[in-house]
Amino acid sequence: MTAFIVARAGGIAPSITSPSTLPSGTQNVTYNYTMTAFGGTPPYTWLLISQTGTNSFTVSSGGLVESAAPNVQTDSLTIQVMDSVGATNTGVFSVSIASAGSYQLAAGHWVPAKMALTASRVVIPRPDSETSSSEYTRNAHPNIQYQCPVRVQGGAWPHWFELITAPAGATIGQGWTAADYGIVKWTPTSGTQTFTVRVHDQDGATVDVTWTVTVGTSWVVFVDSVNGNDITGSGTFAAPWQTYSKAITACTTGQYVCMRAGSYTVPVSGSGIVLSATKHRGVFAYPGERVAIDYSNSTSDGVWSAQVSGFFFSGIDWTCPTAAAQAESSVIRPFPNFNRYYLWNCTATGNPQITAGTNNDGWLSLSSTGVATSQQYVMMLGCTGSGFTGSSGAGNNAYFDLETYSAQYVLVEDHTFGQTAQAIGTGNRGRARIFIKGGGNHDWSIRRCKTNGAVSNNIIDFYCGADGFNTPSGNIEACYNTFANTETSKWSATVTSLYTGSVNGNLGGIPYWSYRNTYVGVLNAAQQTSNTAVRLVSTENDVSINDVVSLTTDTYNASTALTQYRMFANTAAGGTDLWHKLGGSSSGASDNTWTQVTLTYSGLECHQNSAAGVLDGSYKLTGIYRTNYLGTRGAEIA
């Protein structure tokens, strides 16, 4: 900032603390930024003295800098601040306006928003008014680099991020190719700092995300398996404890546990480890380090029982039970009526994971007990789940990465689904990696996820059973994902399965959108005979390859074999055989006997029966398909 004192009418003039280069704006998108000052005698009054450039900027008395529809250029603004006794200070500030297309993909290379970019869809961080002052997003430690993902469900993706207000030195990865895409990073200093991140989508819509961060030490305790000591340590950065068990017994005010790199064994039994406002809210690895937690000898149902809003796990590698005897073995099981569940950059694996459980076996399970309304704001970002083995008995809902009964504003992004061992029992529900189980699941985005090669299990199961919920499920999108499934004989052969379990759980006409995905395997829809509600399914610019051609019986549940359907089976490019019964015609003729699904579609050019000549070994477009459709069909962004 170029600043000079104009007058000191009653004391020391206030200092303008805004940077000399104000945050940039976007062409034809209303620009706004609030000036900041320190010192003098508040309150302050602001005034625009002069400007160069053709954009029409205004500065309110409260310091709000605005321009309604700025053009692409850089303007220079001379702005004055005056305190309550007349002391003034003046600075010169530059504002650059970038082309609206500078972050947007080429026309036709993105899909307009199915769900508008709005403040209610901000998954993390939520506003201060909704969160506890002790939550992870609102706290920083002087010895830890502050790192916080900013993510919004919905909007026209990919999003673009811009820091509007932040302390000196803070950064964010702006574009989708950045290694720290949408991650705020900052080396903490002191005090309470305000952050505002502006999120842009491909439609040109924006939403501002504002929250405060307080620098302190009491919100976190430290554990170091190498250098810590449970006897002489105090849980501070300089004197960490050695074991996680010591940390969780010492936490009494809803703190978080920061673990240094190393391996930790966590024996768990009974009701598991409780996350609560009077114990601890979550665990995160020290930035740049990985933490291995082995609880393979656990005999608990839910290892982490979340009885608090705002739980947060990051940088954790879980080794899960190898022979758990419990009926329902989840890594994390949040209680109902809590919100804000965040998993970031974590892995969960077992070899196998669960062999004796009968229900709800997997990673993150959002419970149904006593839920009257949806649990809100759930994120799984940059995680990997693999090696799960589902129930072999009379169980339901096995080996999922995420299972929800009723959840709203859910984001699963950059998630990797590893191979899962198949174990079909005699229960009546699917074995899926994302199990959208109950009614009341709505406002979801599942994007830029992938399978680790081809797997032999269902990826997304949109079951939608009622389970006590009266709110219809829907407004769920799957986009820019690459899923490959090689299973040929079980219900779990489907890449995406749509199944409505009862009237209360039906979509009620609210859509499930599938667009810009690459699918290899069967896409499936089924219904119970008691349900006559129409389910609307929309597919747009997907690459759908049905390499699974022998799915003629349902060995999981023979009574429903004839209500199974698959999409794009045995059709050539441009074909219209979008649904037919398993065991039905293999000639490509449509089977219209099931009329309860309404399918809308576009961009059939890349829908094929075989991947030969369409996709390479990494499931990327190849040959003429790559030439014609890269960036407009399938999951690849270009």
C-alpha positions, 0 to 999 in steps of 0.5 A, spaced: 500 500 500 502 507 498 499 511 504 501 518 506 498 522 512 493 527 510 492 530 517 492 529 524 486 533 527 486 530 533 491 524 535 495 519 531 492 517 524 489 510 523 493 505 519 490 502 513 491 495 513 488 492 507 493 490 502 495 495 496 493 490 491 486 488 493 483 481 491 481 481 484 474 480 481 471 477 475 468 481 469 461 482 469 460 479 476 459 485 482 465 486 485 465 487 493 471 488 498 471 491 505 477 496 507 480 495 514 484 499 518 487 499 525 489 505 530 486 512 531 480 513 534 474 508 531 469 508 528 472 509 521 469 513 515 471 511 508 471 516 502 473 514 495 478 520 493 479 519 486 480 513 481 483 511 474 480 506 469 473 506 466 470 501 471 465 505 476 467 503 483 464 506 489 466 506 497 461 506 502 462 510 509 463 503 512 469 501 507 465 497 502 468 497 495 463 496 490 463 495 482 456 493 479 459 490 472 466 491 472 470 490 465 477 487 464 482 491 466 486 494 472 483 500 476 487 505 481 483 507 487 485 513 492 481 511 498 481 515 505 480 513 512 478 518 517 477 516 525 472 519 529 476 525 531 478 527 524 485 524 523 485 521 516 490 517 512 490 515 505 492 510 500 492 508 493 490 501 491 489 497 485 484 492 483 484 487 477 478 485 473 479 478 470 475 475 464 470 471 466 472 465 462 479 465 465 477 460 470 472 457 465 472 451 461 471 451 454 463 452 451 461 445 452 466 442 456 462 443 463 455 442 465 450 447 467 449 447 475 443 442 477 443 445 484 445 452 484 451 455 488 448 457 494 450 459 501 446 453 504 450 448 500 457 450 503 459 444 506 466 446 510 467 451 513 460 453 516 459 460 518 461 462 525 453 462 527 452 455 526 459 452 529 462 451 536 468 456 537 472 450 539 471 446 532 477 445 528 475 450 522 475 455 527 482 454 531 489 455 529 495 453 533 502 457 533 506 451 531 501 448 526 500 450 519 493 452 519 489 448 513 482 448 512 478 445 505 473 449 502 468 445 499 461 447 496 456 441 494 452 443 487 454 448 483 457 447 476 463 444 477 469 445 477 469 450 482 475 456 482 477 459 489 479 466 491 481 469 497 478 475 498 479 477 506 485 473 509 491 474 514 498 476 511 501 469 508 495 465 507 494 462 500 489 457 497 489 453 491 485 456 486 484 451 480 482 444 479 489 442 477 492 445 483 495 440 488 492 444 494 485 445 490 481 449 495 485 448 501 486 454 505 493 454 508 496 459 513 502 460 518 498 462 524 501 468 528 496 471 533 489 473 535 483 472 531 483 472 524 477 473 518 477 469 512 473 470 506 473 465 500 469 467 494 467 460 490 466 461 483 462 456 478 462 454 471 456 458 470 459 464 473 455 464 480 459 466 486 458 464 493 462 467 499 464 463 505 466 467 511 469 464 518 474 466 523 480 463 526 483 464 533 490 462 534 491 458 541 493 452 544 488 449 549 483 446 543 488 441 541 493 436 545 499 432 542 501 425 541 508 422 539 509 415 539 516 416 538 518 422 542 512 422 547 511 420 554 505 418 558 508 420 564 512 426 564 508 429 558 503 434 558 500 433 551 503 440 549 507 441 542 513 441 546 511 435 551 507 430 547 504 424 550 506 417 547 499 414 546 492 415 543 489 412 549 493 417 554 490 423 550 483 420 549 483 420 557 486 426 558 481 430 553 475 433 557 473 439 553 472 437 546 479 438 544 482 435 538 488 430 538 494 432 533 498 426 532 505 426 529 508 421 524 508 414 527 504 407 528 499 407 534 495 401 536 488 402 539 485 397 543 477 398 542 472 394 546 465 395 548 461 402 546 468 404 542 471 411 543 466 416 544 467 423 540 463 428 544 464 436 547 466 433 553 471 429 551 475 430 544 472 431 537 477 428 532 484 426 530 488 429 525 495 428 523 501 433 523 501 437 517 505 433 512 505 427 516 501 420 516 499 417 522 497 409 522 492 407 527 491 399 528 485 397 531 485 390 528 483 387 534 477 391 536 471 388 538 467 394 538 461 396 534 463 403 532 470 404 533 469 412 534 462 413 536 461 420 534 456 424 539 458 431 537 457 436 531 464 438 528 468 431 528 474 432 524 479 426 521 485 428 517 491 424 515 489 418 518 491 411 515 486 406 519 488 398 519 481 395 520 479 389 524 481 382 521 476 378 525 471 382 528 466 378 532 461 384 533 454 385 529 455 391 526 463 394 525 463 401 523 470 405 523 466 411 525 458 411 527 455 418 528 449 419 533 443 422 530 441 429 531 449 432 530 452 435 524 458 437 520 462 430 519 469 431 515 474 426 513 479 428 509 485 425 506 484 418 510 485 411 508 481 405 511 484 398 509 483 391 512 485 384 509 480 382 510 476 388 514 470 385 517 468 377 517 463 376 522 459 382 522 452 382 520 449 389 518 452 396 517 459 393 516 464 399 513 467 406 514 462 411 516 455 409 518 450 415 519 445 412 524 438 412 523 436 411 530 431 417 532 432 421 526 427 425 525 430 430 520 436 429 515 444 430 518 447 435 515 454 437 512 458 431 510 464 430 507 469 425 504 475 428 501 481 425 498 480 419 501 481 411 499 477 405 502 480 398 500 480 391 502 473 391 505 470 384 506 462 384 507 458 379 511 458 372 509 451 371 514 444 374 514 447 381 514 445 387 510 448 393 508 456 391 508 462 393 506 461 401 504 465 407 505 459 411 506 452 409 509 447 414 510 440 413 512 438 421 512 443 426 510 443 433 506 449 437 503 453 431 502 460 431 498 464 425 496 470 428 492 476 425 489 475 418 493 478 412 491 474 405 491 479 400 492 478 392 491 473 389 496 472 382 497 465 379 495 461 376 500 454 375 499 449 373 505 442 372 505 440 379 507 435 383 503 440 389 501 446 391 497 453 391 498 455 397 495 461 402 497 456 408 497 450 406 500 444 411 500 440 407 504 434 411 507 429 416 505 431 423 506 437 423 503 438 429 498 443 434 496 449 430 494 455 431 490 459 425 488 464 427 483 471 426 481 472 419 484 474 413 481 475 406 482 483 403 483 482 399 477 476 395 475 473 392 482 468 387 483 463 390 487 457 395 487 459 402 487 453 407 488 447 404 491 441 408 491 436 404 495 432 409 498 428 405 503 423 409 508 426 406 514 422 411 518 423 417 514 417 421 510 422 426 506 423 423 499 430 422 497 433 426 491 437 432 488 443 427 488 448 428 482 454 423 480 459 427 475 466 426 473 467 419 476 471 413 473 468 407 475 469 400 473 466 394 475 468 387 473 463 382 476 458 378 472 454 374 476 451 378 482 447 384 484 453 387 486 455 387 478 452 394 478 456 400 477 450 404 479 444 401 482 437 405 483 432 401 488 426 404 491 425 400 497 418 403 499 413 408 498 416 413 503 423 412 500 421 414 493 424 419 489 418 423 489 420 426 482 426 429 484 432 427 480 438 423 480 443 426 475 448 422 472 453 426 467 460 426 465 462 420 468 466 414 465 462 407 467 465 400 465 460 395 467 452 394 468 448 400 470 442 397 474 435 399 476 430 395 481 424 396 485 419 392 490 412 391 487 409 395 492 412 401 490 409 404 484 412 411 484 416 414 478 423 415 479 426 420 474 433 418 472 437 423 468 444 421 464 448 426 460 454 426 456 456 419 460 461 414 457 458 408 459 461 401 457 457 395 458 463 389 458 458 385 463 454 381 458 453 374 463 449 378 468 442 373 467 441 371 474 441 374 481 444 369 486 443 374 491 436 374 491 433 370 486 426 373 488 427 379 485 431 377 479 426 379 473 426 386 476 433 388 475 435 392 469 441 394 466 442 400 461 446 401 455 447 393 454 448 390 447 447 397 443 452 400 438 454 407 438 447 412 438 443 406 440 436 407 444 436 400 448 436 404 454 433 399 459 431 392 458 430 386 463 436 381 465 435 375 462 431 378 456 432 380 449 440 380 447 438 383 440 438 390 443 431 390 442 428 395 448 424 391 453 418 396 455 414 392 460 417 396 466 414 403 466 416 406 473 423 409 470 423 415 466 430 416 463 432 422 460 439 422 456 443 426 451 450 424 448 449 417 446 455 417 442 460 414 447 455 409 449 458 402 447 457 395 449 465 394 449 471 398 451 475 396 445 477 402 441 473 407 446 477 407 452 485 405 454 487 401 460 486 407 464 479 408 462 481 414 458 478 415 451 482 413 446 483 413 438 477 417 434 473 418 441 479 422 444 479 426 438 472 427 438 469 427 445 475 429 450 472 434 455 465 433 453 464 426 454 466 422 460 470 424 466 476 427 463 476 434 464 479 438 458 
